[in-house]
Amino acid sequence: MNNDKSTGVDIDPSALGFSKVAYAVNETLELLSIGRTALYAAVKRGDLKRVKFGKKTLFYAADLAAFLTRLRQLSETDESRADHKPRQMQD
C-alpha cells in the first residue's frame, strides 16, 4: 500500500485491479486509457512518477493508484463546483 500525502489515505493498488508491482510504458498507456503525450505530460507536471531501470521506464502500481485517486478527487471537486449557481453580476 502507498500512503499518498496529498489524499491522506492508504491506497491499495490491488483494490483498483493492479496485479503487478510496476508497469512498462505501453502497459501504463493501456491501463490508464490515455496516449503517450498525456502520460509524459503528467510526468512532466509531477502528477505521476516514473522510474528508470536501464533504458526501461516503469511506473509503480502504487503511484498509478495514487494518481487515479487524485484524478477522482479533482473530478469530484470540479463536479461540486459545477453544481453551484453562477454569481449574479452587479451593475
C-alpha positions as CSV (number, residue, x, y, z in Angstrom):
1,M,0.0,0.0,0.0
2,N,1.1,3.6,-0.6
3,N,0.4,6.5,1.7
4,D,-0.4,9.3,-0.6
5,K,0.3,12.5,1.3
6,S,-2.0,14.6,-0.9
7,T,-5.0,12.4,-0.2
8,G,-4.1,11.3,3.4
9,V,-5.3,7.8,2.8
10,D,-3.6,4.4,2.2
11,I,-4.1,3.3,-1.4
12,D,-4.0,-0.4,-2.2
13,P,-3.2,-0.9,-5.9
14,S,-4.9,-4.3,-6.0
15,A,-8.2,-2.6,-5.0
16,L,-8.0,-0.8,-8.3
17,G,-7.2,-4.1,-10.2
18,F,-3.5,-3.7,-10.5
19,S,-1.9,-7.2,-10.4
20,K,1.8,-6.2,-10.9
21,V,4.2,-4.1,-8.8
22,A,5.3,-2.0,-11.8
23,Y,4.2,-1.4,-15.4
24,A,6.1,-0.6,-18.6
25,V,5.1,2.5,-20.6
26,N,2.8,0.6,-23.1
27,E,1.1,-1.3,-20.2
28,T,0.5,2.0,-18.4
29,L,-1.0,3.6,-21.5
30,E,-3.4,0.7,-21.8
31,L,-4.2,0.7,-18.1
32,L,-5.0,4.4,-18.0
33,S,-6.5,4.5,-21.5
34,I,-4.5,7.6,-22.4
35,G,-2.0,8.5,-25.0
36,R,1.8,8.7,-24.7
37,T,1.7,12.5,-24.9
38,A,-0.8,12.7,-22.0
39,L,1.3,10.3,-19.9
40,Y,4.5,12.2,-20.3
41,A,2.7,15.5,-19.7
42,A,1.5,14.1,-16.3
43,V,5.1,13.1,-15.6
44,K,6.4,16.5,-16.6
45,R,3.8,18.2,-14.3
46,G,4.9,16.0,-11.4
47,D,1.5,14.3,-11.3
48,L,2.9,10.9,-11.9
49,K,6.3,9.4,-11.1
50,R,8.4,7.2,-13.3
51,V,11.4,5.1,-12.5
52,K,14.2,4.1,-14.9
53,F,15.7,0.6,-14.9
54,G,18.4,0.8,-17.5
55,K,16.7,2.0,-20.6
56,K,13.3,0.8,-19.5
57,T,10.8,3.2,-18.0
58,L,8.5,1.8,-15.3
59,F,5.5,3.1,-13.3
60,Y,4.8,1.6,-9.9
61,A,1.3,0.4,-9.4
62,A,1.2,2.3,-6.1
63,D,2.0,5.6,-7.9
64,L,-0.6,4.8,-10.6
65,A,-3.2,4.1,-7.9
66,A,-2.4,7.4,-6.1
67,F,-2.6,9.2,-9.5
68,L,-6.0,7.8,-10.2
69,T,-7.2,8.6,-6.7
70,R,-6.1,12.3,-7.1
71,L,-7.9,12.5,-10.5
72,R,-11.1,11.2,-9.0
73,Q,-10.9,13.7,-6.2
74,L,-10.2,16.6,-8.6
75,S,-13.1,15.4,-10.8
76,E,-15.5,15.3,-7.8
77,T,-14.3,18.8,-6.7
78,D,-15.0,20.1,-10.2
79,E,-18.4,18.5,-10.3
80,S,-19.4,20.0,-6.9
81,R,-18.3,23.4,-8.2
82,A,-20.5,22.9,-11.3
83,D,-23.5,22.3,-9.1
84,H,-23.3,25.8,-7.7
85,K,-25.2,28.6,-9.4
86,P,-23.0,31.2,-11.1
87,R,-22.7,34.5,-9.3
88,Q,-25.0,37.3,-10.5
89,M,-23.1,40.3,-11.9
90,Q,-23.9,43.6,-10.3
91,D,-24.5,46.7,-12.5
